[in-house]
Amino acid sequence: MSTSFQTKIPNSLNEHWMPFSSNKDFKKNPRIIVKAEGIYLHTHDGKTLIDGSSGLYCNPLGHGRKEIIEAIKNQLENLDYTMPFQQGYGGSFELATMIAQKTPEDLNRIFYTICGSTAVETAIKIAVAYFRSIGQTNRFKFVGRERGYHGMNIGALTVGGIPNNSREFKNILMPGVEHMRHTFLPEHKFVKGQPDSGSELADDLEVIAKKLGGENIAACIVEPIAGSTGTLIPPKHYLQKLRKICDKHGILLIFDEVVTGWGRTGSAFAAQEFEVTPDIITMAKATTNGIVPMGVVAVREKIYQSVIDASPDGAVELFHGYTYSGIPVAVSAAIAVQKIFEKEDIFNKVKKLSKHFQDGLHSLKDLSCVDSIRNYGLLGGVDISMRDKPGKAGFNVYKKCYDSGVNIKPTGDALIIAPPFVCEKKDIDEIIEKMRKGIQSHLKS
Ligand SMILES: Cc1ncc(COP(=O)(O)O)c(C=O)c1O
């Protein structure tokens, strides 16, 4: 490997307040990535890491894809920015058509945002706007789920279910939000794919509907697979049950597919993989292969039409949008990504590789600190036994894996593995082998 692209650590690490990081730990012992190519990352101190988490799930096509870079360059040279309010540019319409062709049933109306958090925030607002447009002004309560992650804006944070994220902000959370229990049961510990037990946990929605009044709830939001808390796979029939309860009470079902959207499960969306159609889907991450920030909300025709029809001609129908909603540079990347999905039959590729990934991941079961392993498609979670306090062991394993040459994402004591879709079997083997080394080194430390 050439070392020509290695750079020194910047002169000062002080000024940058890093997000979701232990700033103290990092600044004592920095981990700086200086170059990415294909499925590999190169660090400032000469290490090469295989990207076992596709960044933050967001680079599934690998790094440095020429087609995407070319598309962005061409776009920038011709139209670098245009206001997305009251005027448009052709690409955003073209991309919306492409996305609508992949979304399930009639989730064909596409709203652009900046990221996953803003996609969720937008979905929440669209749900409220929809019910107002049909005269159900009492519907503004929401149901989320424990161990759900939907992003960091106030709405998204409130419907999320990770206490550490919201503890300091309790006083400013959105009112009228309840949470269902999460779906990870003790007997799911080493289950491959979807667990058989636990569908009855969907009845929590019925209990909440009784408590709040089903007619007051706008939407129930879940990740079909809870990603950020360690890959919690939905029990068989669970999502179907949620759908039924939503229908009974007229509640909208939102699938947050920021992680699962665009192929992670082996289908374009988890909705198709699990055969449950929600009313709204949020997506981000893989939409641009993580290169330019972009979020997307896909909604059913009737939702769009009701909101549009409720306003007089010439009026703004939805008072919502962002300076960077569907801007040319993001759209050009997303269109290039869509073309690669088609050309390389990416979703089927994921499906074919899933079994090999499952076998590899579950081979880590013999390591004494591995408490649980879960997987679906090219998404995996491994729980590490707690040491002293929650999160310490997970963080240590992450660092040991970094040293052994594989990049993974820890959340608490759970490790998240989300290999790039362009991996071959041998690359999966390399990820697993290097994880084994990293976990062994943790055991010795
Ligand atoms: C399911 C889900 N929703 C929303 C988000 C928030 O996305 P972003 O960080 O782009 O705002 C994430 C981020 O990981 C996520 O996993």
The ligand as an SDF file (V2000), in Angstrom:
LIG
                    3D

 16 16  0  0  0  0  0  0  0  0999 V2000
  -33.2040    4.5380   11.7830 C   0  0  0  0  0  0  0  0  0  0  0  0
  -32.5790    5.8880   11.8150 C   0  0  0  0  0  0  0  0  0  0  0  0
  -33.3440    6.9730   11.6910 N   0  0  0  0  0  0  0  0  0  0  0  0
  -32.8200    8.2110   11.6840 C   0  0  0  0  0  0  0  0  0  0  0  0
  -31.4780    8.4000   11.8200 C   0  0  0  0  0  0  0  0  0  0  0  0
  -30.9050    9.7800   11.8370 C   0  0  0  0  0  0  0  0  0  0  0  0
  -30.2000   10.0020   10.6720 O   0  0  0  0  0  0  0  0  0  0  0  0
  -29.1650   11.2320   10.5760 P   0  0  0  0  0  0  0  0  0  0  0  0
  -28.0290   10.9320   11.4710 O   0  0  0  0  0  0  0  0  0  0  0  0
  -28.8270   11.2560    9.1220 O   0  0  0  0  0  0  0  0  0  0  0  0
  -29.9110   12.4470   10.9870 O   0  0  0  0  0  0  0  0  0  0  0  0
  -30.6310    7.3030   11.9530 C   0  0  0  0  0  0  0  0  0  0  0  0
  -29.1810    7.4620   12.0920 C   0  0  0  0  0  0  0  0  0  0  0  0
  -28.4310    6.5510   12.3100 O   0  0  0  0  0  0  0  0  0  0  0  0
  -31.1960    6.0100   11.9700 C   0  0  0  0  0  0  0  0  0  0  0  0
  -30.4270    4.9220   12.1300 O   0  0  0  0  0  0  0  0  0  0  0  0
  1  2  1  0
  2  3  1  0
  2 15  2  0
  3  4  2  0
  4  5  1  0
  5  6  1  0
  5 12  2  0
  6  7  1  0
  7  8  1  0
  8  9  2  0
  8 10  1  0
  8 11  1  0
 12 13  1  0
 12 15  1  0
 13 14  2  0
 15 16  1  0
M  END
$$$$
